């Protein structure tokens, strides 16, 4: 089931922006602050991968370009919308039932990072020509335990 993000005008969204950098510790602290403690390490890993991709691959680590993040919580749903100022991205692999094996022939275009995103988040969608990534995680007591704890 694909969930849709809450409308921007009907949900309180936090926002932050930063210049393209790989120093992400303070940004990640803010983005996982509302996530239940037992899930923070796993979500942090996924968000770090997404933010590194936006800074490095999207913006080319250009310090004149920004990465922006909108984030919100709606009940047990956590949303992050990460945008860069790059040229966009078209995932070379099919994203439903994503496995690392799907990308072995395209390791330079796809692979570990996309695999991590699809293992951690319940929804991974690119918008605006690949310059914006929408991530969703639903956390309920009946869900599996975190991959990292």
N, C-alpha and C positions, 0 to 999 in steps of 0.2 A: 504494500500500500504506500503510495506517495503522499506525504503530507505537504500542505502548502504553508508558507510562512504567514504569520499573522499580518494583517494589513498594517502598514507603517503608521497610519493615522489612528488606529484603534488599539494600539499596544504601545507601552512605554519602552522605547529603544534607547540603550546607551550608545554612545558613539565615541570613537577615538581615531586619531590619525597620527601617523609618524612617517618620517623620511625613511626611504629604503635602507634597511640595515638588517644585520643578522643578530644584533643584540636585542633579544626579544623577551628577556626575563621579566621586566616590569610590565610589559604589555600582556604577557601570558598570565601573570598574577591577577590582573584586572579581569581578564576574560574568563577565568575559571573560579572567580571568587564566590559565585552563587551555586556552583556545581557541588553536589554532595561529596564530602571528603574522599570516600572510597572510590569515586569515579574521576577525581581530579588528575591523577597521573596519566590515565588513558586519554582523557579529553585534551590535556595539555600537549601530549605527544602529537595528536592529530592536528590541533591548532598550530603547533609549531611547524609542522610539515606544510600546512596551508600558507602560513605567513612567510616562511622561507621561500616557497614557490612564488608568492606574489612579489616579494622584494627582489629575489635573485633572477627568476626566469621572466616574470612579468615586467618589472621595472629595470632589470639589468643592473641592480644595485646603484642606480643613478640617484645621488643625494638630492637632486632637484625634483624627483618624483616622490609621491606619497602613496602609502598604503592606508586605506581607511577600513574601519571595522564597525559594523552595527551589531548589537547583540541584545537579546531579550530572553526572558523566561515566560512561558505561559503554562502554568501548572507543572506537569512533569516533562514538558517540552523545552528544550534549550535550542536557541537559534543563533547563528553567527553568519553575517554577510560580509565577505572580505572582497574588497575591490582594489585593483591596481590601475596604473596608468600606462600599461603596456599595450602591445598590439593585439592581444587576445590569445586564446588557446582553444584548440579543438582536440578533445581527448581522442586518441587513435583507437581506443579499445571500447568494446561494448560494455556499458556500465551495469546492466542488470546481471546478476549472478557473476560478478567480477571475480576473477581469480588471477593470481600472478602469472599462471601459465598462459593466459590469454595474451599477455604482453611480451613474452619471451622473444618473439621475432622483432619486437619494436623497443628493445630495452632502452635505447637512447631517447625515445619519445615518451615512454611510459614505463611503469614498473613499480619499484618499491614505494615511492611516495603516494601514487594513486591507490595502490593496494592498501596501504596504511589507512588512507582516508575512508575507503570503502569498508574496511574492517571495523573501524571505530564509530563512524557516524551512520545513522539510519537513512539519511538522505544526503546525497552529494550531487549538486546541480550547478552547472556553469551557465551564466546568463551574460547578456551584453557582449556577445561575441567572445566569451571566454575571459573577459576582464573582471568578472564578478563571480564569486563562488558562494553558494548558499549551502550551509551545513546545518543539519538537524540531528539532535540526539534526544531520544525519549528514554527517560529513566523512571522505571517503576519497580516495585518490589518483586514482581514476577519475572523481570528480565534476567538475562544471564548475569553472572558476576563479571566484574571488569577483567579485561585481559591483563592489565597491569595494576598491581595494588601495592 
